Amino acid sequence: MKVLVIQPKIGMGDMVIYLPYIHAISRKYQAPVSILVKGNSRAKQLLTEDKHINEILILDRTKNNTGTHDGILGFFKLSKDLKFKKFDKVFIFNSSLRYLLVSKMAGIKNISQYPLFRKKDNIVTSAKIFTENELGEIVSTQPELIISDDKVNEAKLKFSKEFKHICLGMSASGPTKRWDIKNFIKLCININARTPSKFYLAAGNNDKDLIDQFLNSELSNNCVSFKDLKISETLPIIKNCNLYIGNDTGWLHISSALGIKCLALFMDSPVQAYGKYSKNIEVIVPEGETEETTTHDTLGADKISFEKVFNNSIKLLN
């Protein structure tokens, strides 16, 4: 049976969070599946070695409706593209009528989808319940990014045992979800004074200013920037790190899925959705908030306790 999974969420973090369910579907049908995802999910970088996935199809939809799959013409183009693939079964991790009709137009006979027009809720809970109901089995929420031992070992050769190695997630999808860069620099100075460390700056070209502030600090000789690396090139590096410290960003979820201990700073996004699905994630929330109350519009970046972040970092490193 030829199976398609439609996952139209934006970003690397969401792509990683949905991996357990994609893997479970592949195992159930005893064959790799095709996935339809957006380009900014970075699926083609993240999943190059994932044997559960046969083909990555790109869903070209944009905020300004200029993508090739936007609008009426885009609807028919997507239907035609999928019809050409001759899928027997589709799992739609979305409640939109559009994807149901696209699948029907593509001639897919067996369609499983979230309940139509459902309001937004916890993405992990929704995906878990949906997958378990469809497959008739319990599915873990713990994701796993698959990379070869050869690549991990090759990267490890460049890691000195004289240092702790820390992946630093200082970027975020918006300024309200980002701890001040000066706090990160101060944190790393204090960590390095306690135990010599190398810091891997998990940020891209859009965060050049943040990277430059680190590289212009007294820590410059202890820093390695990811700015000019492909996502796939960073995976074996992160896999060899001792710890992730950083904001709720795609790098957090990548690190978690690579089996790395993570100290995640949540200040303006829902902890219950993005911070509790993995055994590898430990959460810090703003002072005066709880894991239940920290969500969108909490705006707590200035209330993250520096002492708590430092103390928990040292505890996890040890």
N, C-alpha and C positions, 0 to 999 in steps of 0.2 A: 504494500500500500504506500502511495506517495503522499506524504503529509507536509502541510504548510502550517507555520505558526506566524500569526500577525501580532506584532508588538510595536505599536506606534508611538510609544513614549519618547521623550526627548532626553538625550544625555547618556554619558557613560555609566553613571550610577544606576539608573533604571535598567540599563541593559544587563548589568551584572546581577541586579536583584532578581530579574526574571530567569536567570540561568537554571536554578534548580528545577523549575517547571518545564523548561525546554528539554533539559536532560531526562526528566521523568517521562515525558512523552516519547522521546527517542527510545528509551529503554523499554517502554511498554510495547512499542511497535517493532522493536528489535531491528531498527534501521535509523540511520541519520535522517534528520528532517531539514526542510528548507525554512528559512525565516525571512519575513518581510519587516524591515526596520528602517528607521530614518538614518541618514548618513552621519548625523552628529552623535549617534549612539556609539560610533567608533567600532562597530561590530567587526568590520574587516580587519581592524588592527588587534582587537582583543581576542578574536576567536579563530585565528589562523590555524591553530593546532587542535581545535576541538573536534573530536571524531564523532560527536553527537550531531554535528551540523554539516549538512551536505552542500548547501548553497545559501549565500546571503544575497537577498534581493533588496534593493534600496527603494524605499518609499519617498518619493520626491514631493513633499508638501512643505510649504513655507508659511510664515506668519502673514506675509503680504500677498498670499494666494498667487504667487508667480511660478510655483513648481509645476512640473509636467504632469503630476497627479492631482492638481488642484482643479476645482470647478467641474463643470459638466463634462468638458472635453477630457479633463484629467481622469474623471470617473470611468469613462469608456476606455481610455488608454490603459488604465490599471486593470480593468476587467479583461481586456484583450491580452495584456502581458501575462496575466495569471492563467488565462484559458490556454495559452500556448504551452504552458508547463504541464497541463493535464493532471492537476492534483485530485486525489480521491477524497481527502479529508483536510479540514482546516480547523485550527483552534484560534479564536479571536479574543485576545486579551484586551478587550475594549467593548463598550456598550453602545457604540454608534451604529445607527441604522445603515450608514454609508458602507461600512465594511461587510455587513450582512448582504446588502444588495450587490456589492461588487463580487462577492463570492458566488452568489447565485448566478449572476451574469457570466461568471467565469466557468460555469458548469460544474462547480464542486458540489457533489451530492450530499456529502456528510459534513454538516456544519455545527460546530460547538462554539458558543459565544457567551460572554457575560450577559446578564439580563439587560434588555434594551433600556436606554435612557436613565440608567442608574446614576445617582448623584455621586460625586467624588467621595472616596473613603480611603481607608488604609490600603495602600497598593499591595502590600505583602499579604495581608489577610485575604483580600479579594482573589489574588492569584492562587494562593494556597487552597482555599475552599473550592474554587472553580476547578483546579486541576485534580484535586482529590475526588471530587464528585464525578468528574468525567472518567478518571482512570480507575476509580474504586480502590484506591490504596493511599496510605499515608505518604506525604511528600515532605521532606525536610526543607526548611527555609534557608539552609546554609549553602551559599553558592560556592562554586569551585571554578577558577580559571585554570585552564590546562596549558602548561608549557613543558617543553622537553627537558629532561634531566641534563642533557648535553649543554643546553643554553644556560641553565641555572649554574652548572659547574663551571662553565666558561666565565661567567660573570663573577663567580665566587673567587676566582684566581686574583682578581683585582681588589679584593677586600682584605685590608690589613686586620689581623687579629688584635692589634694594639688599640683598636678603636671600637666603640659601639657605633652602629650604623642606623641612622634614623631617617625615615622618609617624612618629609615635612610638607603637609598639605595646606599651604598658605593661600591658595586661590579659592574661589567660590563663585557660584552663579550670580551673585549680586553683593553689593557692598554691605548690606545689613547682615549677611551670613558670614562675614569675614572678621576674625579677630585682628586687631590692629597689628600691622607689620612690625611696629616697634616692640610690641609684646613678644612676638615670635623671636626677634633678634635677642632681646633680653633673656628670654627663656633659654635659648641655645647657648648663650654665653655662660649662663649659670650651670646648665647641664655639662657643658664642656669643662668647666672648672672642677666639677665633681668627678666626672669620668670622661676622658678624652673621646671625642665623638666626631663622626663625619655626618654631614647633613645633606640629604638629597632633595633639592628644591623642586617639588612636584608642581610645576606651573608651566604655562605655555607662553607664546608670543604676546598674548593679550595681557599678560601679567609682567611684562618686561620691567616696569617700574619697581614692582615688589622684588623681583630677582636682583635688580641693580642695587637696591638698598642693602640686601644681604651681601652681595659681592663687594660692596664698598665699605663694609663693616670690618671689625677686627676678626671676624670669622671667615673671611674670604678664602683663606687657604684650607679651610675645613669644609668647603661647600662644593657640591657638584650640581649643576643646573640641568634640568630636563628640557630646557627651552628648545633646543635644536634636535631633540631626539623624537623618533616616532613612538607612538604609544607602545607598539610591540617591542621596541628596543628597551623600554623602561621596565617591562614585566620581570625579566630575570634579575634586574637590579633590585627591584622592590622585594622580590622573593627572598633575597639574601639579607634584607634589613632585619634588625632586631625589634623595631617598633615603628609604627606610624603615629605621628602627632599632627592634628590639624582640624580644619573646619569640616563641616558636612559637605563634602564635594565628591566628585567622581573618583578622585584618588583614594578617598577613604574606603569606598566600596571595592575598588580594585585591590587594595591592600588586604582587606578582610577576606576576599575571595582567593587570595594567594596564601592564606593561612598565617598572616602576620598579626600580632597583637596591635590593637588600635586604640588610641586615646582620642576620642572624637568630641569636638567642641560644638555644641548645639546652642544657637542663640536666636535663630529666627526661622526654624524649620521643625517639623513634627518629629520628635524623638520616637514616638510610638510607631511611626511608619518606617523611619530610616535608621534608627539606632538600636533596635531591639531584635532584629531578625537573625543576627549572627553572634555566635559565642565568642568571636574574636573582638567585638566592639565593647569598649568601656566608655561611658558617656559622662561629660561634664556639662551642666546647664547653668544659666545665670543665677546669681545669688537671689534668693527670694522666690525662685521658680522650682517646679518639680518636673520630672520626666513627663508627667501627664499634662502639665500646663504649658510646657515649652513647645510652641507650634508656630505657624505662620503669624507674622505681625507681633511676635513677642518683643522683637527689637532689643535684645539683651546683650549686644556685643560689648558694651562698657561694663557689664556686670559679671563677666567671667572672672573668677578669682585666679589671679596669677599664682598665688601660693598653692592653690589646689592643683592647678595644671602642673606646676613644677614638682610637687611632692608625688603626684600620681605617675608622672613621667619617670622619676627615679625609681619608684616602686616597681613599675613594669619593666624597666631596664634591668633591674636586679633579680 
